[in-house]
């Protein structure tokens, strides 16, 4: 947890607090580094902020040093990053690596030979500016690798041939009964269509913070209160009202002034006003 380094003379802007909240919610070291770099960019540069700025730069240097260290021994634990983790499961040659490459910037070797992937492979999928971590689980179904999938928000099951679902059934029944999952054929569907399926299954919405034009992921029934909490807890304590741009049932844009209990929709643009 980042200790507060802000004192009254600093008076950082709202953008700083957004970056600080991203740091607090970061699920991996690389994500923390990006958030802290943004905090440094948003920190006012004057005499009163010198100590706070120096502390941030020191913490950033420490994070980067830790990130550059090589870890020894066999490591199978995968740290969650982004707004959600999605694990890709399927039989060998079902298209897992192909799909990972298709949806992310990963460059995983794809081969017709069975069991080409021997360890989990990771990529970050972008959906409307929101980052989703995709993890390919090798079809050897090694117990240590399968354990990663048990804590994921979603399991994406790939079925490329008739009968594969039945062959996967014992693995699914043993490890994932009750777990949310979807089935997709990566060879035939477009990346956009698969991304939409994944996002729909995650049951989340994207809301835009107007001041910074930052996309934020929230649960489907989120309110202005949830949005404000995610930006910064101080904004919730000093909340006056929110101004949103939303679409009505006819698809027309509307501006509204609302309170904390207003339910947000996918695509809403939100601006918070405080005391």
Secondary structure as UniProt FT lines:
FT   TURN            8..10
FT   HELIX           14..25
FT   HELIX           29..42
FT   HELIX           47..49
FT   HELIX           50..68
FT   STRAND          84..89
FT   TURN            92..93
FT   HELIX           96..103
FT   TURN            114..115
FT   STRAND          121..127
FT   TURN            128..129
FT   STRAND          130..136
FT   TURN            139..140
FT   HELIX           143..150
FT   STRAND          154..158
FT   TURN            162..163
FT   HELIX           164..175
FT   TURN            176..178
FT   STRAND          181..184
FT   TURN            186..188
FT   HELIX           191..202
FT   STRAND          204..209
FT   TURN            210..213
FT   STRAND          214..219
FT   TURN            220..221
FT   HELIX           224..231
FT   HELIX           233..237
FT   STRAND          239..247
FT   TURN            249..250
FT   STRAND          253..258
FT   TURN            260..261
FT   TURN            266..267
FT   STRAND          269..274
//
